[in-house]
Amino acid sequence: MQTKFILDEDQLPRQWYNIIPDLPGPMAPVVHPGTLKPVTPDDLLPLFPMPIIEQEVSQQRWIDIPEEVLDIYRLWRPAPMYRAHRLEKALDTPAKIYYKYEGVSPAGSHKPNTAIPQAFYNKQFGTKRIATETGAGQWGSSMALACQMFGLECTVYMVKVSFGQKPYRKSMMQLWGADVIPSPSDQTNAGRKILEMDADSPGSLGIAISEAVEDAATREDTRYALGSVLNHVCTHQTVIGLEAQKQMEMAGDYPDVVIACHGGGSNFAGLAFPFAADKASGKDVRIVAMEPASCPTLTKGVYDFDFGDTAKMAPISKMYTLGHDFVPPGIHAGGLRYHGAAPLVSQLVDAGIVEAKAVPQLASFEAAVLFSRSEGIIPAPESSHAIRGAIDEALQAKEEGKEKVVLFNLSGHGHVDMAAYDAYFSGELEDYEYPEEAIADSLAHLPKIEGV
């Protein structure tokens, strides 16, 4: 029984898959937060280099991966796919469970798949410094790594609750040369405004984005980089699914269901989008996004136009949202605490192509422990939501007495998230109630966009 499915380096995808040409209908326009009119490339230049802007709006189905990016990808890509024989045995299920493992990257997650090309294009464009934000720290550490490889300065605004919960992520960023600032901070107008309202604010990704955007927009040598949500980010991540398609062929199987955790949408899009293309061409495959019940963007949010950040500086996109000023509870899956969802993923959910499910914190940690004790890998708290989804599918197959092929994305390891496991084993973790009143209040403040 084969366990690992390994592609040779010459099988590394040489193009990213852009799902935009294959969407069920045109995308809604992105709107300027000041004029409330569709953004132009010139509007985005203070934030992004032109090659990134071109990819963001590209209608090309396939986008070539630069050789300089491929050279760095080869440090860990192609990433392995595993058959979870021991987990299957523990569950006593007829299902076959496969997982694509992105924890083999230097940063321990899928995030370098887009951090490396973003740093490359910025260097090519003449950028000297990157300002960005991070929740749990996977993105911040990946961007710090990428900036180090291309000789760029890097400043990371890290959500304050995660800054305290995950000190070793901060250490990784500093090791790779980044300046790490807990957000909200007194370094920006956006941060100071939040602190005036709540000196003890735990922070949020929306707030940290505001700080990073302000930083980038006010310095000519600096550009902004985002680790999720945007079209070009989702496109860069498709190396995951493109590799997985080849590896499933090696295994002689095809998934009945494809699962990944969902916060902003990057690792989910990376695995799911190539299989969504298969689904569009007639393949019978379900695609499921797993999110935390305390920040249920896809399952409880509304599909509408909203700001990407709390201070209303970032562009306005049509997406599933809980409201730009919603601050979710401080769950340990910090990478899943974003108020919005990628517009591309949102459109697929709205069209019924992608399913969304929410899982409580304790149920996801329970799944992570079972997985670790079966397969040996310690998963990131974010990834444990996908594991929970895979286990639930396998248990359903057992109950129905049916065979099923399950593929999920193990988006990163949890080696620097051990404080979360300590809290779980000591009984300190809790399931946060879905904060209906807070979300209702936040949704009342959505921008009114007409005629676009």
C-alpha positions in Angstrom: 0.0 0.0 0.0 1.7 3.2 -1.2 1.7 6.0 1.3 3.6 8.9 -0.3 3.0 10.2 -3.8 6.1 12.2 -4.9 6.4 14.2 -8.2 9.9 14.8 -9.7 11.1 18.4 -10.0 10.5 18.3 -13.7 6.8 17.7 -13.0 6.5 21.0 -11.1 3.8 23.1 -12.8 5.3 25.8 -15.0 2.1 27.8 -15.2 -0.5 29.0 -12.7 -4.2 28.4 -13.4 -6.4 31.5 -13.4 -10.0 30.6 -12.9 -11.5 33.9 -14.0 -12.1 32.8 -17.6 -14.0 29.8 -16.3 -16.2 31.5 -13.7 -20.0 31.2 -14.0 -20.5 34.7 -15.2 -18.4 37.9 -15.0 -16.9 39.2 -11.8 -18.4 42.2 -10.1 -16.1 45.3 -10.4 -13.7 46.3 -7.6 -14.7 49.7 -6.3 -12.5 52.6 -5.2 -13.1 53.4 -1.5 -13.0 57.1 -2.1 -14.9 57.7 -5.4 -17.1 54.6 -5.2 -16.4 54.0 -8.8 -14.6 51.0 -10.4 -10.9 51.1 -9.7 -8.3 51.7 -12.5 -4.8 50.3 -12.6 -3.5 53.7 -11.7 -5.6 53.6 -8.5 -3.8 50.5 -7.4 -0.2 51.6 -8.2 0.4 53.1 -4.8 -0.2 49.6 -3.3 0.9 47.1 -5.9 3.5 46.8 -8.7 2.1 46.8 -12.2 2.9 43.1 -12.9 0.7 42.1 -9.9 -2.1 44.5 -11.0 -2.0 42.9 -14.5 -2.4 39.4 -13.0 -5.2 40.6 -10.7 -7.4 41.5 -13.7 -6.0 39.0 -16.2 -8.3 37.0 -18.4 -5.6 34.5 -19.4 -6.4 31.0 -18.2 -2.7 30.1 -17.8 0.0 32.4 -16.5 3.7 31.5 -16.9 5.6 31.1 -13.7 8.9 33.0 -13.9 12.1 31.0 -13.8 13.4 32.9 -10.8 10.2 31.8 -8.9 10.5 28.2 -10.1 14.1 28.1 -8.8 12.9 29.0 -5.3 9.8 26.8 -5.5 12.2 23.8 -6.1 13.4 24.2 -2.5 10.2 22.4 -1.4 8.0 21.8 -4.4 6.5 19.6 -5.7 5.0 19.0 -2.3 4.1 15.5 -1.3 0.6 13.9 -1.2 -0.1 11.2 1.4 -2.6 8.4 1.7 -3.8 8.5 5.3 -3.8 4.7 5.9 -3.4 5.0 9.7 -6.2 7.5 10.0 -8.5 5.4 7.9 -7.8 2.5 10.2 -8.4 4.6 13.3 -11.8 5.6 11.9 -12.6 2.1 10.6 -13.9 3.6 7.4 -14.2 2.3 3.9 -13.2 5.8 2.7 -9.8 6.5 1.2 -8.3 9.7 2.6 -5.5 11.6 0.9 -3.9 14.8 2.0 -1.7 17.3 0.2 0.9 18.5 2.6 2.1 22.1 2.4 4.0 22.1 5.7 7.2 21.1 3.9 7.9 24.8 2.8 10.6 26.7 4.8 7.8 28.7 6.5 5.8 25.6 7.3 2.7 26.5 5.3 1.3 27.1 1.8 1.9 30.9 2.0 5.3 31.0 0.3 3.6 29.9 -2.9 2.4 33.5 -3.4 5.0 35.3 -1.2 7.8 34.3 -3.5 6.3 35.6 -6.7 5.0 38.8 -5.0 8.5 39.6 -3.8 9.9 38.8 -7.2 7.5 41.1 -9.1 8.1 43.9 -6.5 11.9 43.6 -6.9 11.5 43.6 -10.7 9.4 46.8 -10.4 11.9 48.6 -8.2 10.2 48.3 -4.8 12.6 48.6 -1.9 10.3 47.7 1.0 7.1 45.6 1.6 4.5 46.5 4.2 2.1 43.7 5.1 -0.1 42.2 7.8 -0.4 38.8 9.3 -2.9 37.0 11.6 -1.4 33.7 13.0 1.9 34.5 11.4 2.1 32.1 8.5 1.8 34.9 5.9 4.1 37.3 7.8 6.9 34.7 8.1 6.4 33.7 4.4 6.7 37.3 3.3 9.7 37.9 5.5 11.3 34.8 3.9 10.5 36.0 0.4 11.8 39.5 1.0 15.0 38.1 2.4 15.5 36.1 -0.8 15.0 39.1 -3.0 16.8 41.7 -0.9 13.7 43.7 0.2 13.0 45.3 3.5 9.8 43.9 5.3 7.5 45.4 7.9 4.7 43.1 9.3 1.7 44.3 11.3 0.7 41.3 13.3 -2.7 41.0 14.9 -2.1 41.7 18.6 -3.9 38.6 20.0 -1.8 36.4 17.7 1.4 38.4 18.5 0.9 37.3 22.1 -0.4 33.7 21.3 2.3 32.8 18.8 5.7 34.3 19.8 7.7 31.9 17.7 6.0 33.1 14.5 7.3 36.5 15.4 10.8 35.0 15.9 10.7 33.4 12.5 9.9 36.8 10.9 12.7 38.5 12.8 15.0 35.6 11.9 14.3 36.4 8.2 14.9 40.1 8.8 11.4 41.6 9.2 10.3 44.3 11.6 7.2 43.0 13.4 4.7 45.4 15.0 1.7 44.3 17.1 -1.5 45.7 15.6 -3.3 47.9 16.4 -0.2 50.1 16.9 0.7 53.7 17.5 2.7 53.7 14.2 -0.2 54.6 11.9 -3.2 56.9 12.0 -5.5 53.8 11.6 -3.9 52.1 14.5 -4.0 55.1 16.8 -7.7 55.6 16.0 -8.5 52.0 17.0 -6.5 52.4 20.3 -8.3 55.6 21.1 -11.6 53.7 21.0 -10.3 50.5 22.7 -6.9 50.6 24.3 -7.1 46.8 24.9 -8.2 45.9 21.3 -7.1 42.4 20.4 -6.8 43.5 16.8 -8.1 41.9 13.7 -6.9 41.2 10.2 -9.0 44.1 9.0 -7.2 46.5 11.4 -3.8 45.1 10.5 -4.6 45.5 6.8 -5.5 49.1 7.4 -2.1 49.8 9.0 -0.1 48.0 6.3 -2.1 49.8 3.5 -1.5 53.2 5.1 2.2 52.4 5.6 2.5 51.4 1.9 0.4 54.3 0.5 2.4 56.9 2.4 5.9 55.8 1.3 7.1 55.9 -2.3 9.7 53.1 -1.7 7.1 50.8 -0.3 4.4 48.5 -1.7 1.7 46.4 0.0 1.5 42.6 -0.2 -1.6 40.5 0.7 -1.4 36.8 1.5 -5.0 35.9 0.7 -8.3 37.1 -0.8 -7.1 38.7 -4.0 -7.3 37.1 -7.4 -3.5 36.9 -8.0 -3.0 35.3 -4.6 -5.5 32.6 -5.4 -3.9 32.1 -8.8 -0.4 31.6 -7.4 -1.7 29.0 -5.0 -3.0 26.7 -7.7 0.3 25.0 -7.9 -1.2 23.0 -5.0 -4.2 21.6 -6.9 -2.3 21.2 -10.2 0.3 19.0 -8.4 -2.5 17.1 -6.6 -4.3 16.3 -9.8 -1.1 14.5 -11.1 -0.6 12.8 -7.8 -4.2 11.5 -7.7 -3.5 10.0 -11.2 -0.4 8.3 -9.7 -2.6 6.9 -7.0 -5.1 5.6 -9.5 -7.9 7.5 -7.8 -10.0 10.6 -8.2 -11.6 12.5 -5.3 -15.3 12.4 -4.6 -14.8 15.3 -2.3 -12.1 18.0 -2.1 -11.7 19.8 1.2 -9.7 22.7 2.6 -10.0 25.2 5.5 -11.1 28.7 4.6 -10.2 32.0 6.1 -9.5 34.5 3.3 -9.5 31.7 0.7 -5.8 31.2 -0.4 -5.1 27.6 0.5 -8.7 26.6 -0.3 -8.4 28.2 -3.8 -5.0 26.6 -4.3 -6.4 23.1 -4.0 -9.9 23.6 -5.1 -9.7 25.8 -8.2 -8.1 23.1 -10.5 -10.8 20.7 -9.4 -13.5 23.3 -9.9 -12.3 23.4 -13.5 -12.7 19.6 -13.6 -16.2 20.0 -12.2 -17.1 22.5 -14.9 -16.0 20.0 -17.5 -18.2 17.3 -16.2 -16.4 15.6 -13.3 -18.5 14.6 -10.4 -16.7 16.1 -7.5 -17.9 18.0 -4.4 -15.8 20.9 -3.2 -16.1 21.9 0.5 -14.7 25.0 2.4 -14.4 24.5 6.2 -14.4 27.6 8.3 -14.6 28.4 12.1 -18.0 28.7 13.6 -17.0 31.8 15.5 -16.0 33.6 12.3 -18.5 32.1 9.8 -18.0 34.3 6.8 -19.2 31.9 4.1 -22.0 30.2 6.1 -23.4 33.2 8.0 -22.2 36.3 6.1 -23.9 38.2 3.3 -22.7 38.3 -0.3 -22.4 42.0 -0.9 -19.9 44.8 -1.5 -17.6 45.6 1.5 -14.3 47.2 2.4 -11.3 44.8 2.7 -10.2 46.6 5.9 -11.5 48.3 9.0 -10.3 51.8 8.2 -12.0 51.7 4.8 -8.8 52.4 2.9 -8.6 49.2 0.9 -10.7 48.6 -2.3 -14.3 47.5 -2.0 -15.1 44.0 -3.4 -18.2 41.9 -3.7 -17.7 39.0 -1.4 -19.2 37.1 1.5 -18.6 39.3 4.5 -19.4 39.6 8.2 -18.8 43.4 8.0 -15.5 45.2 7.8 -15.5 46.4 11.4 -16.4 42.9 12.9 -13.7 41.8 15.3 -14.0 38.0 15.7 -13.2 36.1 19.0 -9.5 35.3 19.6 -9.6 31.7 18.5 -6.2 30.0 18.0 -6.8 29.5 14.3 -5.7 33.1 13.8 -5.4 32.7 10.0 -9.1 32.1 9.7 -10.3 35.2 11.5 -10.9 37.5 8.5 -14.2 39.2 8.1 -14.4 38.6 4.3 -13.8 35.9 1.7 -12.0 35.9 -1.6 -14.3 37.3 -4.3 -13.4 34.3 -6.5 -14.4 31.8 -3.8 -17.4 33.9 -2.9 -18.7 33.8 -6.5 -18.3 30.0 -6.6 -20.1 29.6 -3.3 -22.9 31.9 -4.5 -23.2 29.8 -7.7 -23.5 26.5 -5.7 -20.2 25.1 -7.1 -18.5 25.2 -3.7 -20.1 24.1 -0.4 -19.3 25.8 2.9 -19.4 24.3 6.4 -18.5 25.8 9.8 -16.9 23.8 12.7 -16.4 24.8 16.3 -12.9 25.2 17.8 -12.9 22.2 20.1 -14.1 19.8 17.3 -11.3 21.0 15.0 -8.7 20.4 17.8 -10.2 17.0 18.5 -9.6 16.1 14.8 -6.1 17.5 14.9 -5.2 15.3 17.9 -6.6 12.2 16.2 -4.8 13.0 13.0 -1.5 13.7 14.8 -1.7 10.4 16.7 -2.5 8.5 13.6 -0.3 10.2 10.9 2.4 11.7 13.1 2.2 15.2 11.6 1.2 18.0 14.0 -1.2 20.2 12.0 -1.7 24.0 12.3 -4.9 25.0 14.0 -6.2 26.4 10.7 -5.5 23.1 8.9 -7.4 21.1 11.6 -10.7 22.5 10.2 -10.0 20.6 6.9 -9.1 17.5 8.9 -12.4 17.8 10.7 -14.2 18.0 7.4 -12.3 14.9 6.0 -13.0 12.9 9.1 -16.7 13.8 9.0 -16.9 12.6 5.3 -15.1 9.4 6.2 -17.4 8.7 9.1 -20.4 9.4 6.9 -19.0 6.8 4.4 -18.7 4.3 7.3 -22.3 5.0 8.4 -23.6 4.5 4.8 -21.3 1.6 4.1 -20.0 3.2 0.9 -16.6 3.8 -0.5 -15.5 7.4 -0.9 -12.3 9.1 -1.9 -11.5 12.2 0.2 -8.7 14.7 -0.6 -7.9 17.5 1.7 -5.2 20.2 2.0 -3.1 20.1 5.1 -2.1 23.7 4.6 0.7 23.8 7.3 2.3 22.3 10.3 1.7 23.4 13.9 5.3 23.3 15.3 5.1 26.9 16.3 1.5 26.7 17.5 2.1 24.5 20.5 0.7 27.0 22.9 -2.7 26.3 21.3 -2.3 22.6 22.0 -1.2 23.3 25.5 -4.4 25.3 26.0 -6.5 22.5 24.5 -5.0 19.8 26.7 -5.4 22.0 29.8 -9.0 22.6 29.1 -8.6 26.3 28.5 -9.9 26.4 25.0 -13.6 27.1 24.5 -16.2 27.1 21.7 -17.1 30.7 21.1 -20.7 31.4 20.3 -21.4 32.8 16.9 -21.7 36.6 17.9 -25.0 37.3 16.1 -25.5 40.8 17.5 -21.9 41.9 16.8 -22.2 40.7 13.2 -25.6 42.3 12.7 -24.2 45.6 13.9 -21.2 45.3 11.6 -23.3 44.4 8.6 -25.4 47.5 9.1 -22.3 49.5 8.1 -21.7 48.0 4.6 -21.0 50.6 1.9 -23.9 51.5 -0.4 -22.7 50.7 -3.9 -25.0 51.5 -6.8 -24.8 51.4 -10.6 -21.5 49.4 -10.9 
